[in-house]
Amino acid sequence: MPSNTPTPAGTTPTPPAALPTNDPSADTAGTWRLGDRTVHRMGFGSMRLTADPDPAAAIRVLRRAVELGVDHIDTAAFYVSPGGTLGVGTGPARYATELIRTALTPYPPELVIATKVGFAADDGGQLSEANSPAQLRAQVEENLRRLGRDHLDLVNLRIVKRPGRDSIAEAFGALAELREAGLIRHLGLSNVRIDHLDEAQRIAPVACVQNSYSVDHNRTDDELVRVCGERGIGYVPFFSLAGSRRESGAQQDHGDAVRTIARAHEATPQQIRLAWALHQGRHVLAIPGTGNVDHLASNIAAGAIRLTAAELAALG
């Protein structure tokens, strides 16, 4: 097994004495093929970038992320402040997609930008579902415009799960048509169940599934993680750091096992949460987000942690 590939559950490597603190590298987390592109499994989520009214802070974080080897950035046209998913902020609208364009154009050729559609933000940052074919095309075009691209690397269809049969065929089919038209390279799903994945795969290839998932949150997805691995589909957990706190920020109530293992690795509990996520399979890609360059370095350093089988068992 290559040294930069996280050890799967069931093996017992010798953990490093301490984590790298200067210039950690995203390549320590290993790689996975996302569609037709190979990316480091430690990526970056851009949701929190819009909270700071000073765009220079977001630009510093994004540029530093790329310097540290991040080549997979997650975003959405509805990541905007004031309002938006974070429900914070004052002043003029700040879109994560536009911050990415400002910070990183001309884009590095190896960079994969994954975005989401299925929700739209109005002028006040209020979100609503937008999943008709016309609405989805408008969101794809908005992503293209704000990112300054002529195509999108990967587009995830974000849904609201409902009891019973809540078909995604029309919406995913509309995105598949945009893929055939050359506006999108690869398709993914967000906030879905296995039956949604089955339905989508009958329409077009699925590169990844992106769901809320952490060591202590939404563990009902354990089976979906396994299924994605069997099918060669990337699983991209969000809120690995926040858990049940979701948009409120990083979890502080970590539990005894997380804290004990963190001390053993000279790591933070947040780093152990990220390491646990990566250890759920070689197809799992982490996208922790932050607006702070120091937190960014700490998150990326977590890719070097190798958990033992006993530690994984203790985490559950």
C-alpha positions in Angstrom: 0.0 0.0 0.0 1.5 3.4 -0.9 2.6 5.4 2.1 0.2 8.3 1.4 -2.9 6.1 1.4 -4.9 6.1 4.7 -5.1 2.6 6.2 -8.5 1.0 6.0 -10.3 -0.3 9.0 -9.0 -3.7 10.2 -5.3 -3.0 9.8 -2.9 -1.8 12.5 -0.2 0.6 11.4 2.2 2.4 13.6 0.9 6.0 14.1 3.3 8.9 13.7 4.8 10.4 16.9 3.3 13.8 16.0 1.6 15.6 13.2 3.4 17.9 10.8 2.9 21.5 12.0 4.8 23.4 9.3 3.4 23.2 5.7 1.3 20.1 6.0 0.4 18.6 2.6 -2.9 17.4 1.3 -1.2 14.5 -0.4 -0.7 12.7 3.0 -4.4 11.7 2.8 -3.9 9.8 -0.4 -5.9 10.2 -3.6 -9.1 9.0 -5.3 -10.4 9.3 -8.8 -13.3 11.7 -9.0 -14.9 11.2 -12.4 -11.9 11.3 -14.7 -9.7 13.4 -12.4 -7.5 12.1 -9.6 -7.7 14.4 -6.5 -6.3 14.4 -3.0 -8.7 13.0 -0.5 -8.3 16.0 1.7 -10.2 18.8 0.0 -11.8 22.1 1.1 -15.3 23.2 1.6 -16.1 26.9 0.8 -19.3 27.5 2.7 -17.8 29.4 5.7 -15.8 31.7 3.5 -18.7 34.1 3.0 -19.1 34.9 6.7 -16.2 37.4 7.0 -17.2 40.8 5.5 -13.6 41.2 4.4 -13.1 39.2 1.2 -9.3 39.4 1.6 -9.5 36.8 4.4 -11.3 34.3 2.2 -8.8 34.9 -0.6 -5.9 34.2 1.7 -7.4 30.9 2.8 -8.2 29.7 -0.7 -4.7 30.5 -2.0 -3.1 28.8 1.0 -5.3 25.7 0.5 -4.0 25.4 -3.1 -0.4 25.9 -1.9 -0.9 23.0 0.6 -2.0 20.7 -2.2 -5.7 21.0 -2.1 -7.1 20.2 -5.6 -10.7 19.6 -4.8 -12.9 22.5 -3.6 -16.6 22.2 -2.9 -18.9 25.1 -3.3 -22.5 26.2 -4.4 -24.0 29.2 -5.9 -26.2 29.5 -2.8 -23.2 29.8 -0.5 -23.7 33.5 0.1 -23.8 36.0 3.0 -25.6 37.9 4.3 -28.3 35.2 4.8 -27.7 32.0 2.8 -26.9 28.7 4.5 -25.0 30.4 7.4 -27.7 33.0 8.1 -25.1 35.6 9.1 -23.5 38.8 8.0 -24.2 42.3 6.8 -23.2 44.4 3.9 -23.2 43.5 0.2 -23.7 39.9 -1.0 -20.6 37.8 -0.9 -20.7 34.6 -3.0 -18.3 31.7 -2.4 -18.1 31.1 -6.1 -17.0 34.6 -6.8 -14.4 34.5 -4.0 -13.0 31.3 -5.6 -12.8 33.0 -9.0 -11.1 36.1 -7.5 -8.6 34.0 -5.5 -7.7 31.3 -8.0 -8.1 32.4 -11.6 -6.4 31.5 -13.8 -7.4 28.2 -12.3 -4.6 25.6 -11.7 -5.2 22.8 -14.3 -5.3 20.1 -11.6 -8.0 21.9 -9.6 -11.5 20.3 -9.5 -14.3 22.6 -8.4 -17.5 20.7 -7.3 -20.7 22.8 -7.0 -24.3 22.1 -6.0 -27.7 22.9 -7.5 -31.2 22.3 -6.2 -31.5 25.4 -4.0 -31.5 29.1 -5.0 -30.8 32.2 -2.9 -32.8 35.4 -3.5 -31.4 38.9 -3.3 -31.8 38.8 0.5 -29.9 35.5 0.8 -33.1 33.5 1.6 -33.0 29.9 0.2 -35.7 28.0 -1.5 -35.8 24.7 -3.5 -35.2 25.1 -7.2 -35.2 21.8 -8.9 -37.3 22.1 -12.1 -35.4 21.7 -15.3 -35.5 25.4 -16.0 -34.4 26.3 -12.5 -31.6 23.8 -12.6 -30.3 25.2 -15.9 -30.4 28.7 -14.5 -28.4 27.6 -11.5 -25.8 25.9 -13.7 -25.5 29.0 -15.7 -25.2 31.1 -12.6 -22.3 28.8 -11.4 -20.6 29.2 -14.7 -20.9 33.0 -14.6 -19.8 33.4 -11.0 -16.9 31.0 -11.3 -15.9 32.4 -14.7 -15.9 28.9 -16.3 -17.2 27.6 -19.7 -18.0 24.2 -18.0 -18.4 22.9 -14.5 -16.1 20.0 -13.3 -18.7 18.4 -11.1 -22.3 19.3 -10.2 -24.1 17.7 -7.3 -27.9 17.6 -7.2 -28.9 18.7 -3.7 -32.3 17.4 -2.7 -34.7 17.6 0.3 -35.4 14.0 1.4 -39.1 13.2 1.9 -40.8 10.1 3.2 -41.9 7.5 0.7 -40.9 7.6 -3.0 -39.5 11.0 -3.8 -38.1 10.5 -7.2 -35.2 12.5 -8.4 -35.5 11.3 -12.0 -36.7 14.5 -13.6 -34.1 16.7 -11.9 -31.2 14.4 -12.4 -32.3 13.8 -16.0 -32.2 17.5 -16.6 -28.6 17.7 -15.3 -27.7 14.7 -17.4 -28.9 16.6 -20.5 -26.7 19.6 -19.5 -23.8 17.1 -19.2 -24.5 15.8 -22.7 -24.5 19.5 -23.9 -21.0 19.9 -22.5 -21.8 22.4 -19.6 -21.0 19.8 -17.0 -18.3 17.1 -16.9 -19.5 14.9 -14.0 -22.6 14.5 -11.9 -23.1 13.8 -8.2 -25.8 13.7 -5.5 -26.2 15.3 -2.2 -28.4 14.6 0.9 -29.6 11.3 -0.6 -30.5 7.7 0.2 -29.4 4.5 -1.6 -32.7 4.4 -3.6 -31.9 7.8 -4.9 -28.4 6.6 -6.0 -30.0 3.6 -7.7 -32.4 5.8 -9.6 -29.7 8.3 -10.7 -27.3 5.5 -11.9 -30.0 4.3 -14.3 -29.9 7.8 -15.9 -26.2 8.8 -16.0 -22.9 8.0 -14.2 -22.6 9.2 -10.6 -19.2 10.4 -9.6 -19.9 11.0 -5.9 -22.4 11.2 -3.1 -22.1 14.1 -0.7 -24.0 13.7 2.6 -23.8 15.0 6.2 -21.8 12.4 8.1 -19.4 12.2 11.0 -18.2 9.9 13.8 -21.3 10.9 15.9 -23.8 12.1 13.4 -26.0 10.5 10.7 -24.4 7.0 11.1 -27.4 5.6 9.3 -25.2 6.5 6.2 -22.7 3.7 7.2 -24.4 1.4 4.6 -24.5 4.1 1.9 -20.7 4.6 2.5 -20.2 0.9 2.0 -22.3 0.8 -1.2 -20.5 3.7 -2.7 -17.2 2.0 -2.1 -18.4 -1.2 -3.7 -19.6 0.8 -6.8 -16.4 2.9 -7.1 -18.3 6.1 -6.2 -16.7 8.8 -4.1 -18.4 9.5 -0.8 -17.9 13.1 0.3 -19.0 13.8 3.9 -19.8 17.3 5.0 -20.1 18.4 8.6 -17.4 15.9 9.6 -16.2 18.6 12.0 -19.5 20.1 13.0 -21.6 16.9 13.4 -25.0 17.8 14.7 -24.0 21.4 15.0 -24.2 21.6 11.3 -23.9 25.3 10.1 -23.2 26.5 13.6 -19.5 25.4 13.4 -17.1 22.8 14.7 -18.3 20.4 17.3 -16.9 21.0 20.8 -18.5 18.0 22.6 -16.3 15.2 21.3 -16.7 12.4 23.7 -14.1 10.5 25.7 -12.9 8.2 22.9 -12.2 11.1 20.5 -10.3 13.1 23.2 -8.3 10.1 24.4 -7.2 9.2 20.9 -6.4 12.8 20.1 -4.0 12.9 23.1 -2.3 9.6 21.9 -1.7 11.2 18.5 -0.7 14.6 19.8 -3.6 15.9 17.7 -6.8 17.9 18.3 -10.2 16.2 18.6 -11.2 18.0 15.4 -8.3 16.3 13.6 -9.3 12.9 14.9 -12.9 13.5 13.6 -11.4 14.2 10.1 -9.1 11.2 10.3 -12.0 8.9 11.3 -13.9 10.1 8.2 -11.0 9.3 5.9 -10.6 5.8 7.5 -14.1 4.8 6.4 -12.8 3.9 3.0 -10.3 4.9 0.3 -13.2 6.4 -1.6 -14.1 8.9 1.2 -13.0 12.5 0.5 -13.0 15.1 3.3 -14.0 18.7 2.6 -13.5 20.6 5.9 -14.2 24.3 5.6 -12.8 27.3 7.5 -12.2 30.9 7.1 -8.9 30.8 9.1 -5.5 29.9 7.7 -4.3 28.3 10.9 -7.4 26.0 11.1 -6.9 25.2 7.4 -3.3 23.9 8.1 -4.6 21.9 11.1 -7.3 20.3 9.0 -4.9 19.3 6.2 -2.5 17.9 8.7 -5.2 15.5 9.9 -4.7 13.6 6.6 -1.4 12.2 8.0 -3.1 10.5 11.0 -3.2 6.7 10.9 -5.7 5.2 13.3 -5.3 1.7 14.6 -8.0 -1.0 14.4 -8.4 -0.6 18.2 -8.9 3.1 17.9 -11.4 2.7 15.1 -13.3 0.2 17.2 -13.3 2.6 20.2 -14.7 5.4 18.0 -17.5 3.1 16.8 
